[in-house]
Amino acid sequence: MQENAPTVPSPLNPEVRGRSQRERKETAKKREATRGTTPTVAAKRKATGSSNSRHAGPQSAPSPMRYQIPAPKTSDYDPPKPPVFTSHEPTPYMTPDAKMELKKVTDQAENKRAYRYTLAVADPNFRHKQFYRQSDGLPYGARMSFEDADRSIHYDTSGSRMTNGRGWRMARANVCAREGSLYYEVRVVRGVPAVHSESVTVGASQGPQPHVRMGWARREAPLDAPVGFDGYSYGITDLRFEPMHRSRPSKFFHPRTSKAKANTPIQLNDSIREGDIVGLEITLPSLSLHQKVVEGHYNPAVDLGDGFEDQPPRPDPSLEPHHIIRDRIPVPYKGNVYFETMDYVSTKAVETYADRTLSLTSLSTPAPGAPTSIKSQPGPHHQDPPLRTLPHSNIRVYKNGQLIGTAFENLLAFLPPASQTSKSQGAREGFDDGMLGYFPAIACFSGGIAELNFGENGFWMPPTHLKPAPPLSDTSDPDQRFYPGRSLRPISERFKEQIAEDVVWDVLDEVDFFMQDGGFGGKVGAGANAVKKGVASLKEEMD
């Protein structure tokens, strides 16, 4: 098979199109894990038939799990309670100007390995999905997440400033990039001292120097490590101002202008210092092209663009629709209700890819003790889906309004099966819950303080090609709608889309269960018995 040929037969690869693939049978363990859904994953795949059939019959979609839970309490219908902030003891964390204190958020559920938590609320309009729907808590808007952060992170009340007094600890934002181009900014409040700062001469006798590292991270990236620690995040260091991925530094570069040329590295002798503003721009192809990559249908000879050529975008009839499935169980915790979800976990392939002894340039002759399971560098047709990369993807970095260069390109794909849930926990496989992507991520070390700007009220030093969405006079008019495509936008706009998507998925789940329960005919359908007894992991704990 040619080097650039897809790994799965498709209409774009007629040479292997006729090869039939053996049907995989579900194991008893998998059937037990998926019991209680209507239809099952296998049933859905049989209904859709071959992925390259443009004239298949009606398609059936999988349904989220319904769990056996008690009826909501009266307090569950109240909006989520605001977060509680607690000062650090014995010495409060203050900003350098002593005008603001950064505090720890308490009485909040915290994401942990294999589990993720989002706020929920009971709503009488959603009785078929057991009343609970997605919610959001104060402060509203795009900000750093209080749940998706290491427990040693301290914030201001707006969630836009953060610090940590220990070793490297990380937090992710409450919004992620899934496609298109998005941008946010970071100001270093406390970190590497400015060149003419008095703190430069205060010596190392006062202990470790504070640092801040910024970048983009997926959900699998650990929170007790800096951005760029493993294969799930891409970071920028403050000292020496270097891109960092897999704990390996690299150089900024100017992308090659043709396939015959190589990227041009940029020689820098600089650092990110206190007061500097760093802009981070991520560019991802469309989800339709992304889906082709992870499913093995991508063909560079045909898929020449990034998937945003059509405006408005049109779905590819040769591909199965991309389903958003959220298996969630509502859990009460310290006065609020949270949806508990089995999170995506690190895969063996990416762990091997990040191994310190692995050299991607000498895979044919590995060093003694180096892993040998990876036979080729990550690429769009890699045999392991977690190591497939996205064409037309990159991260560009700005400093104080000036473009420095490209830090990374060909980012790792994140749609399933590139992202995988924990089999040992009984999670269903192969589903996207709508929040897979690259999140703005900040890591602080030994008192480093960062201030975030997601563009809700404008940026400090935005790129000239950044184009916020224009105000629309009539959103029902197709000619008046805004299709961002590949245009660079503030990530705060993506947060608004994210909220709208949550509303849509909640409504679709309610309609799904309504039809399973008999619909307007009043007859109880199969969905009434499709209930699984759920055991929550989140417990009331004492801090």
Secondary structure by P-SEA (a helix, b strand, c coil): ccccccccccccccccccccccbbbbcaaaaaaaccccccaaaaaaaacccccccccbbbbbbcccccccccccccccccccbbbbcccccccccccccbbbbbbccbbbbcccbbbbbbbbbcccccccccccccccccccccccccccccbbbcccccccccccccccccccccccccccbbbbbbccccccccccccccccccccccbbbbbbbccccccccccccccccccccccccccccccbbbbbbcccccccccbbbbbbcccccccbbbbbbbbbccaaaaaaaaaccccccccccccccccccccccccccbbbbbbbbbbbcccbbbbbcbbbbbcaaaaaaacccccccccccccccccccccccccccccccccbbbcccbbbbbcccccccccccccccccccccccccccccccccccccccccbbbbbccbbbbbbbcccccccccccccccccccccccccccccccccccccaaaaaaaaaaaaaaaaaaaaaaaaaaacccccccccccccccccccccccccc
